[in-house]
Amino acid sequence: MSAAAHGETRAVRIGKMLLRAALLGLFAFFIFGPLLNLLLWAFAERWYFPNKLPSQYGFTFWERVFNPRGNAMASLVTSVGIAVTTVIVCLAIAVPAGLALGRLQLRWRAAIMLVFLLPSAFPNLPVYVNIARVFYELKLAGTVPGVVLVHAAHGLVLAVWISAAAFASVDKALEEAARNLGAGAWRCFLTVTLPLAAPGIIAGGIFVFLESLDEFTGTFFVGVPDVQTLPLLMFNASMGGNYQIASITALLLLVPSVGFMLLVERFLKPNVMATLGR
Amino acid sequence: MTSPPDQPPSRTNWAGMALVSPALLVIAIFFVFPLLASVVSAFQAKTGEWTLANFDKSFELYSGDVGYTVVIVAISTAVVGLLSVAIGGYLTLGTNPRAQAVLRWLYRWPLFIPFIVAGQVMRTFLAKNGLLNQLLIGSGILEPLAAQSYLDWRGIVLAFVWKQTPFVALMVAGAMAAIDPAHIEAARNLGAGRLRILFGIIIPQIRRTLMVGLVLSYVTMLSVLSVPLMINPNSPTMMTVDVAYRINAHGDYGVANALCLISLVLASVGAWFYLRHGVARKGVQ
């Protein structure tokens, strides 16, 4: 590298620096431009076409969204309620499965892991369409339990993978030490294995929570017309031309997603992400 | 993860199966069954007899949209792949640590942003008075009167690329970081340029990761409803919008499922690659 640098004149170096800065600036605009535009709409009182920027800013629409008796607050409560229930249902099923796949010797382990790979290799639209059809017969369409079931099934795959990886990373020697000191199998699991696997399981739980909070297609088919989650509210506002309400709702959905992205580096390094899905 | 070659004791095996079975049951009921139901329904008339009429109708009404979908998803996948390799390549081979740090901080932002929000964000960004046009006008590339909205196939591609690149780039950058630096150093000492190292040394070693990322992304884009619904709901549009329309406006599950089966065939090309490589990998470990 340095051999090349010696031969470079100052002009070439400055040119390279400018090019690098311009490319990075363009990329930054590509990433943040859309988000900035959303932010502008969230605070715009009035914005018509020839105007480059909103002609008036304000909080009128925020007051409407955060009105305790408004649609948006009701949707937020519905969304969070569904997401929390989904996490509980999902982990109750995924943690035992993860324990078995990550810790126990299973005869058909490879085949079972393959089954949990399948859902991400197929489009989910046909799945939602036909679940909605069955749920309609079972009177589950348009109900919160129906939506929770769809979200839980969707989140299960990721939750199983992550908890299997979490249990697999627990050091067996620690369990053996506990057993040698006289702890029973249950006690050993509750006081050694589970606490050590907990960070991974919590990460899986957060993933499932976010997936459920953001889920659109399944709710669109199964939840109509009675279950209105935040993404559906946002969609309806946007299609109705109310960009302010849509943008504020979008911001509400953005905050947990971006927060999680910033936090996730602590427990999911790129090299771990690279192994997901294999 | 190790899987010992010797057979596990059957008691452990049964306990393990008991722990896994609820999860398997959920996959069977909420994934396998609806998929099979979709395939069966595609070949059934409303009265229940077997027919190919749904496919005739699908091709008659929507063959244009099938092509439109394939083109959009193919372009998006290609661009995501190119950008991911460029980002990963610069993070691995770049010579300016500060620029690398900025890039590393920049590229992940849309990672967990849901498609529906990406749709809304792009609806504002690509509109006639959106910030993209203002940048183009401000920098003199575009006449103010020539400003147009980009909310057509270009909008869908941009939304897909914006949302999917961080995911694939994260996988690719992770795989590139795991390459033995000695390989790169050796090539450098032999006088290979950076592009040559990227294409000759690095990409062959991360090809599999790149492909898995692109296939997952391809299948996801094929079945996203919210982005085309928000950016370009009018004809020509993507097949997912047609599926929703057949069901919501006509209650026509036959044609909807025929369209689903067509997209399933498109996806299975990708799924075949994915599973083949996934299993091959599991076999090696």
Contacts between the chains, C-beta under 8 A, distances in Angstrom:
chain1	res1	chain2	res2	distance
A	1	B	95	5.5
A	1	B	188	7.9
A	20	B	96	6.5
A	20	B	99	5.3
A	24	B	99	6.2
A	24	B	102	5.7
A	24	B	103	6.6
A	24	B	106	7.5
A	27	B	103	7.3
A	27	B	106	6.2
A	27	B	107	7.5
A	28	B	106	5.8
A	29	B	135	6.5
A	30	B	162	7.2
A	31	B	106	5.6
A	31	B	107	7.1
A	31	B	109	5.3
A	31	B	110	6.8
A	31	B	162	7.6
A	32	B	109	7.3
A	33	B	125	5.9
A	33	B	131	5.0
A	33	B	132	6.6
A	33	B	135	7.2
A	34	B	118	8.0
A	34	B	121	4.3
A	34	B	122	5.9
A	34	B	124	7.4
A	34	B	125	3.9
A	34	B	131	7.6
A	34	B	162	6.6
A	35	B	109	7.4
A	35	B	121	6.3
A	36	B	131	6.4
A	37	B	121	7.0
A	37	B	124	4.4
A	37	B	125	4.4
A	37	B	130	5.8
A	37	B	131	4.6
A	38	B	120	6.9
A	38	B	121	4.9
A	38	B	124	5.7
A	38	B	125	7.7
A	40	B	124	7.6
A	40	B	131	7.8
A	41	B	124	5.1
A	47	B	129	7.2
A	48	B	129	7.9
A	49	B	128	5.9
A	49	B	129	5.1
A	50	B	129	7.5
A	51	B	129	6.8
A	52	B	129	7.0
A	52	B	134	5.7
A	93	B	22	4.9
A	93	B	23	5.1
A	93	B	26	6.1
A	94	B	23	6.3
A	96	B	19	4.0
A	96	B	20	7.4
A	96	B	22	7.0
A	96	B	23	7.6
A	97	B	19	6.1
A	97	B	20	4.8
A	97	B	22	7.2
A	97	B	23	3.8
A	97	B	24	7.8
A	99	B	19	6.0
A	100	B	15	7.6
A	100	B	16	4.0
A	100	B	17	7.5
A	100	B	19	3.9
A	100	B	20	4.8
A	101	B	16	8.0
A	101	B	20	6.6
A	102	B	1	7.1
A	104	B	8	7.4
A	104	B	12	5.6
A	104	B	13	7.9
A	104	B	15	6.8
A	104	B	16	4.1
A	104	B	19	7.5
A	105	B	3	7.7
A	105	B	4	6.6
A	105	B	8	3.3
A	105	B	9	7.7
A	105	B	12	5.7
A	105	B	13	7.1
A	105	B	16	7.3
A	106	B	8	6.8
A	106	B	13	6.3
A	106	B	16	4.5
A	106	B	17	7.1
A	106	B	20	7.3
A	107	B	7	6.8
A	107	B	8	6.1
A	107	B	13	5.1
A	109	B	3	5.7
A	110	B	3	7.1
A	110	B	279	7.8
A	110	B	282	5.8
A	112	B	20	6.0
A	112	B	24	7.0
A	113	B	282	7.0
A	114	B	275	7.3
A	114	B	278	7.7
A	114	B	279	6.7
A	115	B	24	6.4
A	115	B	27	6.0
A	116	B	23	7.5
A	116	B	27	7.1
A	117	B	274	7.9
A	117	B	275	6.8
A	117	B	278	5.9
A	118	B	27	7.5
A	118	B	31	7.1
A	118	B	275	7.9
A	119	B	27	6.9
A	119	B	31	5.1
A	120	B	216	6.2
A	120	B	219	7.3
A	121	B	215	7.6
A	121	B	216	7.7
A	121	B	219	6.2
A	121	B	267	7.6
A	121	B	270	7.4
A	121	B	271	3.9
A	121	B	274	5.1
A	121	B	275	6.1
A	122	B	35	6.7
A	122	B	219	6.8
A	122	B	264	6.7
A	122	B	267	6.0
A	122	B	268	7.8
A	122	B	271	6.2
A	123	B	219	6.0
A	123	B	222	5.2
A	123	B	223	3.1
A	123	B	260	7.5
A	123	B	263	5.4
A	123	B	264	6.4
A	123	B	267	5.0
A	124	B	223	5.3
A	125	B	223	4.4
A	125	B	225	6.4
A	125	B	240	5.6
A	125	B	243	6.0
A	125	B	260	6.2
A	125	B	263	7.1
A	126	B	34	6.8
A	126	B	35	6.1
A	126	B	38	3.9
A	126	B	257	6.7
A	126	B	260	3.6
A	126	B	261	7.5
A	126	B	263	7.6
A	126	B	264	6.4
A	127	B	30	7.3
A	127	B	31	6.0
A	127	B	34	4.6
A	127	B	35	6.1
A	127	B	38	7.6
A	128	B	34	7.8
A	129	B	34	7.8
A	129	B	38	6.9
A	129	B	243	6.5
A	129	B	247	6.3
A	129	B	253	7.4
A	129	B	256	6.1
A	129	B	257	7.2
A	129	B	260	6.6
A	130	B	34	3.9
A	130	B	35	7.6
A	130	B	37	4.4
A	130	B	38	5.0
A	130	B	41	7.1
A	130	B	253	8.0
A	130	B	257	7.3
A	131	B	30	6.3
A	131	B	34	4.9
A	133	B	37	7.5
A	133	B	253	6.3
A	134	B	34	7.3
A	134	B	37	7.4
A	149	B	30	7.0
A	150	B	30	7.2
A	152	B	26	7.4
A	153	B	26	5.5
A	153	B	27	7.5
A	153	B	29	7.8
A	153	B	30	3.5
A	153	B	31	6.7
A	156	B	23	6.2
A	156	B	26	5.7
A	156	B	27	7.2
A	157	B	27	7.8
A	160	B	23	5.7
A	164	B	1	8.0
A	165	B	1	8.0
A	168	B	1	4.9
A	210	B	112	6.3
A	214	B	114	3.3
A	214	B	116	6.9
A	214	B	117	7.4
A	215	B	114	7.9
A	216	B	114	7.1
A	216	B	115	6.9
A	216	B	116	4.4
A	216	B	225	7.0
A	216	B	226	4.7
A	217	B	223	7.8
A	217	B	224	7.7
A	217	B	225	4.7
A	217	B	226	6.8
A	220	B	225	6.8
A	220	B	244	7.4
A	221	B	244	7.9
A	221	B	247	7.4
A	231	B	114	6.9
A	231	B	116	4.7
A	231	B	117	8.0
A	231	B	226	7.7
A	234	B	116	6.5
A	234	B	117	7.5
A	234	B	120	6.3
A	235	B	116	6.3
A	235	B	226	6.9
A	235	B	229	7.7
A	235	B	230	7.0
A	238	B	119	7.8
A	238	B	120	5.4
A	238	B	123	6.4
A	238	B	230	6.3
A	239	B	230	7.4
A	243	B	123	7.7
A	243	B	124	6.4
A	246	B	120	5.4
A	247	B	120	6.7
A	247	B	124	6.7
A	250	B	117	4.7
A	250	B	120	4.6
A	250	B	121	6.7
A	253	B	114	6.3
A	253	B	116	7.6
A	253	B	117	5.2
A	254	B	113	6.2
A	254	B	117	5.8
A	257	B	112	4.1
A	257	B	113	5.1
A	257	B	114	6.6
A	257	B	117	7.5
A	258	B	109	6.7
A	258	B	112	7.2
A	258	B	113	7.1
A	260	B	112	5.5
A	261	B	108	5.9
A	261	B	109	6.9
A	261	B	111	4.9
A	261	B	112	4.9
A	264	B	112	7.8
A	269	B	174	7.5
A	270	B	170	5.6
A	270	B	171	7.7
A	270	B	173	5.6
A	270	B	174	3.3
A	270	B	177	6.4
A	271	B	174	4.7
A	271	B	177	6.6
A	271	B	178	5.7
A	272	B	174	7.7
A	273	B	170	5.2
A	273	B	171	6.0
A	273	B	174	5.6
A	274	B	170	7.9
A	274	B	171	5.0
A	274	B	174	3.5
A	274	B	175	5.0
A	274	B	178	7.1
A	274	B	209	5.8
A	277	B	212	6.0
A	277	B	216	6.0
A	277	B	278	7.8
A	278	B	212	6.5
A	278	B	278	5.6
A	278	B	281	5.4
A	278	B	282	7.5
